[in-house]
Amino acid sequence: MPEFHIDVTDTSIVAPELLKQCSGLSKQQLKQAMKKGAVWVSDADSGYKRLRRADKALKVGQQLHLYYDANVLAQQVEAATLIADETDYSVWYKPYGMLSQGSKWGDHCTINRWVEQHHRPQKPAFIVNRLDRAAQGLMLVAHTKSLAAALSGLFAKRLITKQYIALVTGLFPDHVLIDAPVDDSPAISKAILLSYSTLTKQSLVNVEIETGRKHQIRKHLNGEGFPIVGDRLYGSGAHDLSVNLCLVSAYLAFECPITGHNKSYRLEDDYLPQFG
């Protein structure tokens, strides 16, 4: 995975030409890398920023950075789905495999980049909540920095109700309160049995979390002896690559920081895990 870091000393040369000279990649490859977020420009005043426009003028003293990984740039994801457009923010369904945030190697598979490219009219997109790459479901995307900060504040203060639907192995109890720490931090999950299949010996479970630790639901359910179907990291899906993680963020509710009105969003059943 090669990296290239080049000082800008000649403003008559555009970024693809300058990068071509040092990397040996074609201009077409470099333009695609730029569009997918693998090229950065930095200077003392502005710090690091992704550079997407091939014709953008450069300044002496800046530095170009190329992080080229053909495998990363070749990755593709399913389309995200707009659930609700609230003008200053929108609610989207994130499919399996789509990322909540990018890396220096690219951001074309992230939900915010998808929104920036496909929302009409086009708007900036700022991530408010995050989901694991393997998880699916509802995500809030703000279209101004100030609203992103306000919505993030609601999450930080635990003023947003978050419910998930998980398909787990085994007959789950009617109701379980799980308060086992996650990574040495307090974590609380409330899980309720929705239905059970005697044929597949699987349970559909509604999980409401009061905290948002990394992999909290996956760790909590597995710790109780009910691994999530398709969980290749903690549970029963380690050797079955044909089944994706059956965990969906299905419900969000909060008081809108703009209007003060109570807002709630729930996914239709078609988006939820199915027995089998």
One Martini backbone bead per residue (centre of mass of N, CA, C, O) as a GRO file, in nm:
protein
  276
    1MET     BB    1   0.079   0.049   0.031
    2PRO     BB    2   0.130   0.333  -0.106
    3GLU     BB    3   0.310   0.636  -0.036
    4PHE     BB    4   0.281   0.998  -0.105
    5HIS     BB    5   0.504   1.293  -0.060
    6ILE     BB    6   0.462   1.631  -0.187
    7ASP     BB    7   0.611   1.914  -0.276
    8VAL     BB    8   0.513   2.239  -0.359
    9THR     BB    9   0.693   2.438  -0.628
   10ASP     BB   10   0.470   2.431  -0.875
   11THR     BB   11   0.174   2.598  -0.990
   12SER     BB   12   0.157   2.479  -1.299
   13ILE     BB   13   0.097   2.207  -1.155
   14VAL     BB   14  -0.112   1.961  -1.125
   15ALA     BB   15  -0.180   1.700  -0.930
   16PRO     BB   16  -0.178   1.456  -1.133
   17GLU     BB   17   0.102   1.523  -1.251
   18LEU     BB   18   0.266   1.515  -0.988
   19LEU     BB   19   0.182   1.223  -0.908
   20LYS     BB   20   0.277   1.077  -1.164
   21GLN     BB   21   0.585   1.126  -1.131
   22CYS     BB   22   0.603   0.948  -0.850
   23SER     BB   23   0.400   0.681  -0.901
   24GLY     BB   24   0.314   0.578  -1.213
   25LEU     BB   25   0.039   0.664  -1.250
   26SER     BB   26  -0.235   0.740  -1.395
   27LYS     BB   27  -0.452   0.992  -1.439
   28GLN     BB   28  -0.705   0.819  -1.407
   29GLN     BB   29  -0.629   0.688  -1.138
   30LEU     BB   30  -0.596   0.959  -0.985
   31LYS     BB   31  -0.880   1.074  -1.026
   32GLN     BB   32  -1.022   0.842  -0.878
   33ALA     BB   33  -0.871   0.880  -0.609
   34MET     BB   34  -0.980   1.162  -0.559
   35LYS     BB   35  -1.287   1.097  -0.559
   36LYS     BB   36  -1.228   0.866  -0.317
   37GLY     BB   37  -1.018   1.009  -0.096
   38ALA     BB   38  -0.675   0.958  -0.145
   39VAL     BB   39  -0.631   1.273  -0.156
   40TRP     BB   40  -0.412   1.524  -0.015
   41VAL     BB   41  -0.390   1.849   0.147
   42SER     BB   42  -0.129   2.061   0.294
   43ASP     BB   43  -0.094   2.311   0.561
   44ALA     BB   44  -0.038   2.533   0.815
   45ASP     BB   45  -0.337   2.656   0.814
   46SER     BB   46  -0.544   2.394   0.723
   47GLY     BB   47  -0.417   2.133   0.696
   48TYR     BB   48  -0.606   1.856   0.631
   49LYS     BB   49  -0.731   1.774   0.293
   50ARG     BB   50  -0.926   1.677   0.062
   51LEU     BB   51  -0.860   1.607  -0.289
   52ARG     BB   52  -1.080   1.616  -0.586
   53ARG     BB   53  -0.976   1.834  -0.776
   54ALA     BB   54  -0.774   1.836  -1.056
   55ASP     BB   55  -0.784   2.175  -1.105
   56LYS     BB   56  -0.672   2.266  -0.848
   57ALA     BB   57  -0.501   2.504  -0.708
   58LEU     BB   58  -0.178   2.545  -0.606
   59LYS     BB   59   0.068   2.594  -0.341
   60VAL     BB   60   0.332   2.707  -0.216
   61GLY     BB   61   0.400   2.477   0.062
   62GLN     BB   62   0.252   2.252  -0.006
   63GLN     BB   63   0.112   1.912   0.036
   64LEU     BB   64   0.104   1.601  -0.108
   65HIS     BB   65  -0.123   1.309  -0.065
   66LEU     BB   66  -0.088   0.954  -0.130
   67TYR     BB   67  -0.329   0.676  -0.082
   68TYR     BB   68  -0.266   0.362  -0.235
   69ASP     BB   69  -0.542   0.123  -0.266
   70ALA     BB   70  -0.686  -0.086  -0.481
   71ASN     BB   71  -0.880  -0.241  -0.293
   72VAL     BB   72  -1.024  -0.001  -0.168
   73LEU     BB   73  -1.109   0.143  -0.443
   74ALA     BB   74  -1.282  -0.124  -0.540
   75GLN     BB   75  -1.493  -0.087  -0.351
   76GLN     BB   76  -1.838  -0.177  -0.281
   77VAL     BB   77  -2.179  -0.061  -0.228
   78GLU     BB   78  -2.472  -0.027  -0.130
   79ALA     BB   79  -2.740   0.158  -0.121
   80ALA     BB   80  -2.872   0.410   0.024
   81THR     BB   81  -3.169   0.517   0.218
   82LEU     BB   82  -3.420   0.738   0.223
   83ILE     BB   83  -3.641   0.817   0.493
   84ALA     BB   84  -3.579   1.134   0.577
   85ASP     BB   85  -3.649   1.487   0.506
   86GLU     BB   86  -3.546   1.777   0.724
   87THR     BB   87  -3.332   1.962   0.561
   88ASP     BB   88  -3.104   1.986   0.807
   89TYR     BB   89  -3.178   1.680   0.800
   90SER     BB   90  -3.127   1.320   0.772
   91VAL     BB   91  -3.259   0.986   0.711
   92TRP     BB   92  -3.087   0.667   0.700
   93TYR     BB   93  -3.013   0.366   0.533
   94LYS     BB   94  -2.766   0.141   0.626
   95PRO     BB   95  -2.586  -0.085   0.484
   96TYR     BB   96  -2.408  -0.340   0.447
   97GLY     BB   97  -2.060  -0.221   0.446
   98MET     BB   98  -2.105   0.052   0.526
   99LEU     BB   99  -1.955   0.341   0.636
  100SER     BB  100  -1.916   0.594   0.883
  101GLN     BB  101  -1.604   0.614   0.807
  102GLY     BB  102  -1.310   0.703   0.690
  103SER     BB  103  -0.989   0.725   0.540
  104LYS     BB  104  -0.691   0.792   0.388
  105TRP     BB  105  -0.777   0.572   0.153
  106GLY     BB  106  -1.091   0.658   0.183
  107ASP     BB  107  -1.474   0.751   0.128
  108HIS     BB  108  -1.679   0.602  -0.087
  109CYS     BB  109  -1.812   0.394   0.154
  110THR     BB  110  -1.970   0.622   0.286
  111ILE     BB  111  -2.249   0.782   0.400
  112ASN     BB  112  -2.167   1.083   0.358
  113ARG     BB  113  -2.076   1.054   0.062
  114TRP     BB  114  -2.341   0.949  -0.046
  115VAL     BB  115  -2.508   1.196   0.030
  116GLU     BB  116  -2.345   1.413  -0.124
  117GLN     BB  117  -2.408   1.264  -0.411
  118HIS     BB  118  -2.749   1.193  -0.376
  119HIS     BB  119  -2.864   1.433  -0.271
  120ARG     BB  120  -3.176   1.624  -0.324
  121PRO     BB  121  -3.022   1.857  -0.284
  122GLN     BB  122  -2.714   1.936  -0.249
  123LYS     BB  123  -2.518   1.854   0.050
  124PRO     BB  124  -2.379   1.855   0.326
  125ALA     BB  125  -2.219   1.594   0.541
  126PHE     BB  126  -2.285   1.492   0.889
  127ILE     BB  127  -2.204   1.288   1.129
  128VAL     BB  128  -2.369   1.160   1.426
  129ASN     BB  129  -2.392   0.852   1.398
  130ARG     BB  130  -2.288   0.506   1.454
  131LEU     BB  131  -2.196   0.211   1.264
  132ASP     BB  132  -2.114  -0.071   1.191
  133ARG     BB  133  -2.029  -0.223   0.909
  134ALA     BB  134  -2.222  -0.484   0.975
  135ALA     BB  135  -2.437  -0.293   1.027
  136GLN     BB  136  -2.772  -0.172   1.026
  137GLY     BB  137  -2.955   0.136   0.951
  138LEU     BB  138  -3.008   0.413   1.130
  139MET     BB  139  -2.909   0.751   1.023
  140LEU     BB  140  -2.773   1.059   1.100
  141VAL     BB  141  -2.770   1.361   0.887
  142ALA     BB  142  -2.614   1.652   0.870
  143HIS     BB  143  -2.609   1.995   0.695
  144THR     BB  144  -2.470   2.121   0.952
  145LYS     BB  145  -2.250   2.189   1.199
  146SER     BB  146  -2.447   2.288   1.420
  147LEU     BB  147  -2.642   2.042   1.407
  148ALA     BB  148  -2.437   1.825   1.459
  149ALA     BB  149  -2.372   1.925   1.747
  150ALA     BB  150  -2.661   1.905   1.861
  151LEU     BB  151  -2.709   1.599   1.805
  152SER     BB  152  -2.456   1.496   1.951
  153GLY     BB  153  -2.550   1.605   2.228
  154LEU     BB  154  -2.787   1.411   2.260
  155PHE     BB  155  -2.619   1.156   2.270
  156ALA     BB  156  -2.430   1.236   2.507
  157LYS     BB  157  -2.705   1.282   2.699
  158ARG     BB  158  -2.918   1.058   2.638
  159LEU     BB  159  -3.174   1.188   2.433
  160ILE     BB  160  -3.172   0.921   2.259
  161THR     BB  161  -3.360   0.678   2.123
  162LYS     BB  162  -3.235   0.331   2.096
  163GLN     BB  163  -3.323   0.073   1.862
  164TYR     BB  164  -3.287  -0.283   1.818
  165ILE     BB  165  -3.262  -0.561   1.589
  166ALA     BB  166  -3.215  -0.909   1.676
  167LEU     BB  167  -3.072  -1.218   1.571
  168VAL     BB  168  -3.076  -1.509   1.769
  169THR     BB  169  -2.956  -1.775   1.944
  170GLY     BB  170  -3.223  -1.902   2.077
  171LEU     BB  171  -3.416  -1.875   2.373
  172PHE     BB  172  -3.530  -1.590   2.482
  173PRO     BB  173  -3.609  -1.401   2.715
  174ASP     BB  174  -3.845  -1.172   2.781
  175HIS     BB  175  -3.635  -1.020   2.991
  176VAL     BB  176  -3.328  -0.808   2.983
  177LEU     BB  177  -3.072  -0.679   3.197
  178ILE     BB  178  -2.767  -0.527   3.086
  179ASP     BB  179  -2.453  -0.427   3.289
  180ALA     BB  180  -2.200  -0.491   3.148
  181PRO     BB  181  -1.904  -0.403   3.089
  182VAL     BB  182  -1.728  -0.210   2.829
  183ASP     BB  183  -1.416  -0.159   2.833
  184ASP     BB  184  -1.449  -0.049   3.140
  185SER     BB  185  -1.744   0.053   3.077
  186PRO     BB  186  -2.043   0.153   3.112
  187ALA     BB  187  -2.333  -0.071   3.032
  188ILE     BB  188  -2.671  -0.058   2.882
  189SER     BB  189  -2.917  -0.321   2.822
  190LYS     BB  190  -3.246  -0.372   2.675
  191ALA     BB  191  -3.418  -0.688   2.645
  192ILE     BB  192  -3.674  -0.815   2.412
  193LEU     BB  193  -3.895  -1.044   2.324
  194LEU     BB  194  -4.072  -1.101   2.017
  195SER     BB  195  -3.970  -1.386   1.884
  196TYR     BB  196  -4.003  -1.747   1.802
  197SER     BB  197  -3.831  -2.023   1.638
  198THR     BB  198  -3.863  -2.365   1.629
  199LEU     BB  199  -3.718  -2.426   1.360
  200THR     BB  200  -3.441  -2.235   1.410
  201LYS     BB  201  -3.378  -2.142   1.699
  202GLN     BB  202  -3.479  -1.829   1.705
  203SER     BB  203  -3.451  -1.478   1.802
  204LEU     BB  204  -3.632  -1.185   1.837
  205VAL     BB  205  -3.478  -0.871   1.941
  206ASN     BB  206  -3.517  -0.598   2.154
  207VAL     BB  207  -3.281  -0.318   2.177
  208GLU     BB  208  -3.202  -0.094   2.441
  209ILE     BB  209  -2.977   0.181   2.470
  210GLU     BB  210  -2.793   0.394   2.705
  211THR     BB  211  -2.537   0.319   2.558
  212GLY     BB  212  -2.229   0.352   2.318
  213ARG     BB  213  -2.054   0.105   2.283
  214LYS     BB  214  -1.841  -0.089   2.138
  215HIS     BB  215  -2.018  -0.364   2.062
  216GLN     BB  216  -2.235  -0.391   2.284
  217ILE     BB  217  -2.457  -0.587   2.180
  218ARG     BB  218  -2.275  -0.818   2.096
  219LYS     BB  219  -2.149  -0.864   2.377
  220HIS     BB  220  -2.402  -0.892   2.552
  221LEU     BB  221  -2.546  -1.129   2.408
  222ASN     BB  222  -2.310  -1.326   2.414
  223GLY     BB  223  -2.275  -1.318   2.730
  224GLU     BB  224  -2.579  -1.454   2.759
  225GLY     BB  225  -2.588  -1.685   2.515
  226PHE     BB  226  -2.684  -1.485   2.245
  227PRO     BB  227  -2.585  -1.486   1.954
  228ILE     BB  228  -2.552  -1.327   1.669
  229VAL     BB  229  -2.635  -1.369   1.366
  230GLY     BB  230  -2.333  -1.339   1.183
  231ASP     BB  231  -2.113  -1.318   1.407
  232ARG     BB  232  -1.763  -1.315   1.340
  233LEU     BB  233  -1.645  -1.204   1.621
  234TYR     BB  234  -1.847  -1.332   1.872
  235GLY     BB  235  -2.018  -1.562   1.738
  236SER     BB  236  -2.190  -1.789   1.504
  237GLY     BB  237  -2.032  -1.664   1.220
  238ALA     BB  238  -1.726  -1.744   1.174
  239HIS     BB  239  -1.789  -1.982   0.925
  240ASP     BB  240  -2.026  -1.794   0.789
  241LEU     BB  241  -2.020  -1.601   0.490
  242SER     BB  242  -2.342  -1.594   0.403
  243VAL     BB  243  -2.393  -1.432   0.678
  244ASN     BB  244  -2.501  -1.157   0.808
  245LEU     BB  245  -2.542  -0.934   1.034
  246CYS     BB  246  -2.832  -0.944   1.266
  247LEU     BB  247  -2.826  -0.599   1.287
  248VAL     BB  248  -3.067  -0.330   1.362
  249SER     BB  249  -3.136   0.001   1.332
  250ALA     BB  250  -3.490   0.082   1.398
  251TYR     BB  251  -3.485   0.330   1.624
  252LEU     BB  252  -3.562   0.687   1.657
  253ALA     BB  253  -3.567   0.939   1.931
  254PHE     BB  254  -3.642   1.302   1.954
  255GLU     BB  255  -3.568   1.637   2.006
  256CYS     BB  256  -3.576   1.891   1.808
  257PRO     BB  257  -3.342   2.158   1.799
  258ILE     BB  258  -3.526   2.348   1.617
  259THR     BB  259  -3.850   2.293   1.700
  260GLY     BB  260  -3.914   2.091   1.962
  261HIS     BB  261  -4.004   1.837   1.834
  262ASN     BB  262  -4.109   1.521   1.821
  263LYS     BB  263  -3.908   1.253   1.695
  264SER     BB  264  -3.960   0.960   1.474
  265TYR     BB  265  -3.800   0.643   1.363
  266ARG     BB  266  -3.906   0.357   1.160
  267LEU     BB  267  -3.861   0.059   1.037
  268GLU     BB  268  -3.946  -0.153   0.822
  269ASP     BB  269  -3.973  -0.496   0.800
  270ASP     BB  270  -3.790  -0.532   0.540
  271TYR     BB  271  -3.519  -0.442   0.716
  272LEU     BB  272  -3.540  -0.687   0.890
  273PRO     BB  273  -3.483  -0.960   1.037
  274GLN     BB  274  -3.494  -1.309   0.946
  275PHE     BB  275  -3.583  -1.611   0.957
  276GLY     BB  276  -3.300  -1.858   0.872
   0.00000   0.00000   0.00000
